[in-house]
Amino acid sequence: MMSRLTDRIVVIGASGQLGSDLMRVFADLPAAGVDHASVDIEQPSAIAGMLSDFEPTLVVNTAAYHNVERCELHPERAFAVNTVAVENLAAQCGDAGSALLHVSTDYVFNGRTTSPYTEDAAPDPLNLYGISKFAGELALRHRLERNFIVRTSGLYGVRGSSTKGHTFIERMLSQAAEGRAIRVVNDTTCSPSYTLHVARAIRAIAESEAFGTYHVTNSGHCSWYEFASEIFAQARITPELLSVNSDAFPSPVRRPRFSALRGAALARIGLPPLPDWRDGIADYLAERVTR
Ligand SMILES: NC(=O)c1ccc[n+]([C@@H]2O[C@H](COP(=O)([O-])OP(=O)(O)OC[C@H]3O[C@@H](n4cnc5c(N)ncnc54)[C@H](OP(=O)(O)O)[C@@H]3O)[C@@H](O)[C@H]2O)c1
């Protein structure tokens, strides 16, 4: 029988918000998940052990050092996890005959645009998180031909992120429950994405076996203020929601003002766009109440 890329999958960062949804989406496939405690990608020997234990046809890397403020304060940590470890992982995957699907970010772009970035747009990151992730992409392509790079944006999942704590949606709902006025920025736009939808698209990309770079987000884009308004509309609650400029939240970190992504590469291989960002919220809210 012909072997396929999805014959034996290992997901790194399997207890994270995207990683845990990937494990759900891969449930009917021979897929193993490893968490940070069992495989630290900064340790070359841990990667070697994982590759020899599982002999994966495909490794999916969701692990990252992605707290943007912390990356700025600890660039050595950002580069260790987002660049050096990815380079090593790619090199070892190459030696072991495994392909690698690596998750990257909209923050590789500078945001000085008004229309969504497609995969052929030139990266120009504004902060050390984006720089270290873009360097990781370059190192990966340099080391390993059989690669997928999946850039996504504004992730939220039922699992939540251990680094960032609550998802944006949970933060909005809990602030509303406290009854206080909520200020949300209106001048920063992205394509917020539900991790279960992203995970399904990642599976379809892996199954296509068409290596390359993909933008994978819920369709369309919105400002964080529009995102918050839609969350409250769907949750049928009416807190006091104030639209503010990002000057209201001074930060030492520069962020792209417009980092919406569009999946032109998905269309090229015949895959449908992901559901609209509003449907991402709807599916997330529905799943959240049934848990
Ligand atoms: N979150 C977003 O809004 C967003 C937007 C665009 C792109 N992305 C990218 O999407 C990917 C997944 O993000 P996510 O939100 O799902 O993150 P997450 O929930 O924080 O999951 C990442 C997982 O990786 C693990 N990890 C961290 N460092 C590791 C290491 N050195 N070795 C092994 N595992 C390690 C973490 O474990 P511990 O928590 O135990 O350390 C965590 O379980 C990342 O590559 C990120 O750059 C995220």
The ligand as a Tripos MOL2 file, in Angstrom:
@<TRIPOS>MOLECULE
LIG
   48    52     1     0     0
SMALL
NO_CHARGES

@<TRIPOS>ATOM
      1 N1         -2.1980   32.4330   20.2110 N.am      1 LIG1
      2 C1         -2.3010   33.2100   19.1250 C.2       1 LIG1
      3 O1         -3.0850   34.1430   19.0920 O.2       1 LIG1
      4 C2         -1.4510   32.9220   17.9190 C.ar      1 LIG1
      5 C3         -1.5580   33.7480   16.7940 C.ar      1 LIG1
      6 C4         -0.7910   33.4470   15.6520 C.ar      1 LIG1
      7 C5          0.0610   32.3520   15.6650 C.ar      1 LIG1
      8 N2          0.1680   31.5920   16.7790 N.ar      1 LIG1
      9 C6          1.0720   30.4450   16.7550 C.3       1 LIG1
     10 O2          0.2670   29.3040   16.9100 O.3       1 LIG1
     11 C7          0.9860   28.2720   17.6030 C.3       1 LIG1
     12 C8          0.1110   27.6700   18.6970 C.3       1 LIG1
     13 O3         -0.3030   28.6970   19.5740 O.3       1 LIG1
     14 P1         -1.2880   28.4020   20.7960 P.3       1 LIG1
     15 O4         -2.0630   29.6380   21.0170 O.co2     1 LIG1
     16 O5         -1.9830   27.0950   20.6110 O.co2     1 LIG1
     17 O6         -0.2180   28.2690   21.9760 O.3       1 LIG1
     18 P2         -0.3330   27.5360   23.3950 P.3       1 LIG1
     19 O7         -1.7490   27.2950   23.7570 O.co2     1 LIG1
     20 O8          0.5290   28.3160   24.3340 O.co2     1 LIG1
     21 O9          0.3370   26.1300   23.0820 O.3       1 LIG1
     22 C9          1.7050   25.9940   22.8460 C.3       1 LIG1
     23 C10         2.1330   24.7050   23.4880 C.3       1 LIG1
     24 O10         3.5350   24.5330   23.2540 O.3       1 LIG1
     25 C11         4.1590   24.1370   24.4550 C.3       1 LIG1
     26 N3          5.5590   24.5680   24.4660 N.ar      1 LIG1
     27 C12         6.0680   25.7920   24.6940 C.ar      1 LIG1
     28 N4          7.4050   25.7630   24.6340 N.ar      1 LIG1
     29 C13         7.7510   24.4830   24.3520 C.ar      1 LIG1
     30 C14         8.9730   23.8130   24.1640 C.ar      1 LIG1
     31 N5         10.1500   24.4640   24.3060 N.pl3     1 LIG1
     32 N6          8.9630   22.5010   23.8790 N.ar      1 LIG1
     33 C15         7.7930   21.8200   23.7810 C.ar      1 LIG1
     34 N7          6.5920   22.3860   23.9660 N.ar      1 LIG1
     35 C16         6.5780   23.7070   24.2510 C.ar      1 LIG1
     36 C17         3.3650   24.8200   25.5460 C.3       1 LIG1
     37 O11         3.5280   24.1350   26.7580 O.3       1 LIG1
     38 P3          3.6310   24.9640   28.1510 P.3       1 LIG1
     39 O12         2.4480   25.8590   28.1710 O.co2     1 LIG1
     40 O13         3.6010   23.8740   29.1670 O.co2     1 LIG1
     41 O14         4.9250   25.7010   28.0870 O.co2     1 LIG1
     42 C18         1.9370   24.7210   25.0070 C.3       1 LIG1
     43 O15         1.3170   23.5050   25.3990 O.3       1 LIG1
     44 C19         2.2970   28.9100   18.0390 C.3       1 LIG1
     45 O16         3.3000   28.5280   17.1330 O.3       1 LIG1
     46 C20         2.0600   30.4090   17.9080 C.3       1 LIG1
     47 O17         3.2590   31.0900   17.5810 O.3       1 LIG1
     48 C21        -0.5730   31.8380   17.8990 C.ar      1 LIG1
@<TRIPOS>BOND
     1     1     2 1
     2     2     3 2
     3     2     4 1
     4     4     5 ar
     5     4    48 ar
     6     5     6 ar
     7     6     7 ar
     8     7     8 ar
     9     8     9 1
    10     8    48 ar
    11     9    10 1
    12     9    46 1
    13    10    11 1
    14    11    12 1
    15    11    44 1
    16    12    13 1
    17    13    14 1
    18    14    15 2
    19    14    16 1
    20    14    17 1
    21    17    18 1
    22    18    19 2
    23    18    20 1
    24    18    21 1
    25    21    22 1
    26    22    23 1
    27    23    24 1
    28    23    42 1
    29    24    25 1
    30    25    26 1
    31    25    36 1
    32    26    27 ar
    33    26    35 ar
    34    27    28 ar
    35    28    29 ar
    36    29    30 ar
    37    29    35 ar
    38    30    31 1
    39    30    32 ar
    40    32    33 ar
    41    33    34 ar
    42    34    35 ar
    43    36    37 1
    44    36    42 1
    45    37    38 1
    46    38    39 2
    47    38    40 1
    48    38    41 1
    49    42    43 1
    50    44    45 1
    51    44    46 1
    52    46    47 1
@<TRIPOS>SUBSTRUCTURE
     1 LIG1         1 GROUP 0 **** ****
